[in-house]
Structures are given as structure tokens and as C-alpha cells.
Amino acid sequence: MEYRGYDSSGIALFDQGKLTVVKKQGKLGNLTAVLSGKEFNSTVGLGHIRWATHGEPTDQNAHPHVDCGHKFAIVHNGIIENMAELKSRLKRDGHVFTSQSDSEIFAHLIEKNYHGNLVQAVKQTLLEVKGAYGLGVISAAEPDKIVAARLGSPLVLGILPEQEGFLVASDVAAMLPFTKEVVYLEDGELVEITGEQYSISNGKTRLDKRDSQTVDWDLAEAEKEGYEHFMLKEIMEESKVVVESMRGRVLPDEGNVKLGGLIDVMPQLASAKRIIFVACGTAHYACRIGEYLIESQVGLPVEVEYASEFRYSEATLDQGTIVIAISQSGETADTLAAIRHAKKLGALTLGIVNVVGSSVSRETTAGIYNHVGPEISVASTKAFVSQLVILVLLMVLLGRQRRMTVDRAKEILRELGQLPGKIKEILQQQEVIQEIAKRYAASTNFIFIGRKLNYPIALEGALKLKEISYIHAEGYPAGELKHGPLALIDQTWPVVALIPQDSVYEKTLSNLQEVKARQGKIIALATVGDTQVKELAEQVIYLPKTLEILTPILNVVPLQLLAYYIAKERGCPIDQPRNLAKSVTVE
Ligand code: AGP
């Protein structure tokens, strides 16, 4: 399970009937070091590798978590949205928490709900929890049993050969060394396992036996869930990524958002006079989208700086300036240097980060986690989509503190909620995009063009292509072509044009005519129903209509796939491009 990212790990077993939990912060080796030489005589147990969503990576925050009476142990993959309310209620009832993790709540709730039947206690608990879980539970009260349940997080049951017993895990990868016979559990289902048998139920009804399936992957493939590369797996997760980035943060009836990580700085956000974004690479392009969003919808002045440049800035930052750092890894040295510089200049610093407990999240005053799970491929894809979603949520929050009407906010949030389905529609054009990639894989130069908030998407599309296919690619504002780059255009230069039906459609259409007149080969991303673009473009990829301010979130998806398939066609390694690292922790 290590590939899914980890910052701590642990196990729970029965040793002579006593519940024993051993857990350590850091790499798996820290846990095996503590366990080496220890003998356990146990046939029931839990194991966990943590990808933190709440609470720093520490021994206490590692799973398994136990209740006050040390009778129940749980492991959890997911997030509890109503953590605060449940935790304060349990504390009022006298429960003592030993960690900052949201997951520990499950152990105390099960203890509260246990009246002699573990399955019933777990079912009652799941009625009280809002959020996502892949959950495993064992109890000293019923030591021959494991109860597991899933909602919003994966869970698979493995059947060991020769009736040796059962495994349940978040991922097929964990069980392949032991069995290839698996039963996939569905959302809302709970499975009760003893040494001899298992039974699956959903709510009150016990379900008939479900046929098992034989996994035909090997371990390496299973970590990619059958995809050839992590990059493709992570692109294909992007519909879910939008859901995860919004989970528990949208207040549709109020036309507002709730960003837990910003609660303590809401007054400063309300009185902010200027925002400066700092980041590197793909995250920098997300900042540029943030600039368009906030300036157009909130009316706040925004600047965007390359983190590697901002760190030398002599800017004078007054109290009203907020510096926001965006970083998937949370460990990018230039971004950290920019944050430290901003703090020296007296600004409030915020972070938009994917890795919980990372340096950026610890060195900024407050922030927002992406909650999209580990991004393994060096080329950032799902994290970028999540960054854009979170910037829309931040825009609504800042907007509603200022001039944004409830109706406008509701319109934006409603359409944002439609994007997972629209991204699914785009991903179904995989083969179309693969065909286009094959036609242009031998090109040696590309230009990507877009206007307004699709200009940063042109930059990001160019970056994706160059970093994994090693083809020279540039992103340009569409209106800038005639000021020089047009001299480059001939039939050997593919031009990728972002031309949604938005407020600058006609202007971008005339840019396409300029390119066409010079035999440039146009690959256009247009809106479904557009009848003009196909007269000018060699290929058109049609995208569902959405609000102009949300078009970047849809437009980036085909560009990621285009870069992926061109790199694949060229036989590039893709997940680990030459010369690059996933997190640039050096300056
Ligand atoms: C993007 O595909 C690259 N891997 C790179 O530009 C990356 O976005 C940049 O290094 C910033 O990384 P961070 O988001 O982890 O700070």
C-alpha cells in the first residue's frame, strides 16, 4: 500500500486475548524495526498506512486508533466531515481522545454504541458519521471477528486459498501476495468476517453471497489499478477529485462555502486589500487562474509571482496583503523560501496544499488541503484540477464577504457540482485524443494559445507536453500571436487552441484564421455544438458547455491526455521524466 503515500503506519492484534496496538510515525521501516523479534499468536488483526487528512504525522495520530477502554481498534481510509460536532459530543460524554485524527472518533463511537453486538455497534456508528470511509474494526469483546465497511473509499475482500481465512483491504495491491480471489464491496456495504465465513449486508438487509473475481493483475500493475502509468490513473480520477475537493465545503442553500482551514483568519480575509500568489510550475499556472477569478468576481487586486522570483522581491507589503502559496507536495524549496520572505515582509501567509503536515502547511498561518490523495506521477494533473476547484471555492468565500450576490454564488456552486459529470464525458473521448496524439507525436514544436483565464491553461498544456514528451512547446495569449510568434507558424507547427464559447470567442476565432492562413495545423478545444471552428481546425475536441470562469477546469483535461498519449507514442517513461523530480526540494 506504500505507493498510496504514507506518513505513519501501525498494526493491532490480539496477544493472548489482549488487544495490542503498535504504531509509528514515518516510513514503514520504523514500524517493522519496533516489531522485529516480537512474536504474536494472533489470527485476527488490522494494519494501516496513513495518508494524513487531519493532524500531523505522529505516533499518536497513526492508525489503528482505540477507544478509552482499549476494547476496540479501528483503521480508517477517508475523512469525517462532522468531526468537530461528534468529537465535542463524545468529549462531553467523557471520552478521552489521544490524537488529533478525525478517524479516532470511530473507536469512541463504536465503544458508545456497543451493547453486545459488534456489527450492530458499527452500523449505528455509521449512521452518525458524515463523510467517506473504508473502515476496519476488531474488538476484544468478539476477538474472532473483523467488521469492515465502505462509503466513498474503496474496500475489497480477499479469499485466502484452502479456507485459510480472509483479508479485507482498501486496494487489491495489498492482497495479491496472498490471494487473487477477491470480492469487491460496494458503497454502503458492511462485511462481517470470521475465520470460516463472511457475510455482506447493506443497511438492514443481509445480501446473498457475491461471486468472487480473479484478479489478473500483478502487484506492480495493481498499484496503478491496471493503468499503464500513474499519470493516466490520476487523470482518470479527476471526476472524483472535484467531488473530494468540494466535500463538506459547499453550503448550497446559503450560496456560500465553509473552508475549515481558514476559520481563524476570516476577519483578515474580509479586510484584505491585495492578494499575492506564489508557486512554481503547474501550481504557478493555477495561481494565474486564481488571479482572473478573484479580480473578476471579487474585485480584489491580485498579483502572481514565480516563487523563485518573489523570494528576492523588495515589495512593500502592508497589513492588508495576503500571500497565498500553492503547492501539491508542500515541500518545494522555492515556494517555502517565498513564504518565509512574505512573513519577513509582514504578510499573512496561506497555503493550498495536498500533503497534510508538509512544510508549506506548517509554515503558513492557515490554509486549505486538497484532499485528493497522493499524486505519484511527476507531471501534476489531478492536483492541478483540485487547485482550480479550491480557488473557485476561495473566490466564492472572498466574493460573499464583498460584492458577490447569493444568486451568483449559487449559480457558480451549482455549476461546479456539475463538473464531475462533465469531466467524465470528456474522459470518454480518450480514444479520439489518442488518435490526435498519434498524428502529431513526431512534431518537434507546438504552440498552445488561449485568452483570459484559458491563457494559463495554454501555458499548463505546453508544460505538460514538454515535461513528459520532451517536445518544445510554448503557451501564448492568443492575442499575442501576431506580435511575433506567428512568424514561426507553418505546416510543421501544430497550434493547440482553447476556444470555448465565451466572451472572447470571436477574437480567438480570428486568431485561428491568422494561423490557418499560414498553413498552421490547428487542434481546437471547442464547445459542443460549435459549428464554426471545424472549418478552421484539423481536429476539434468538443467539451461540454459551462460557465466561462469554470472552462479552465474542463479545458485542462484533454490537454493532459494529449500530452500523455504523445509521450506514450514517443516511448517516453512518462511517470518519471528525465531530469525532473516530483518535489523540487532543492533551490
Ligand atoms: C508539474 O507537472 C511539475 N511536476 C512541476 O512544475 C510542479 O508543478 C512544480 O515543481 C511545483 O510543485 P509543487 O506543486 O509540489 O510545489
Residues whose N, C-alpha, C, O or C-beta is under 5 A from the ligand:
A	BS01	AGP	C280 G281 T282 A283 I326 S327 Q328 S329 G330 T332 V378 A379 S380 A581 K582 V584
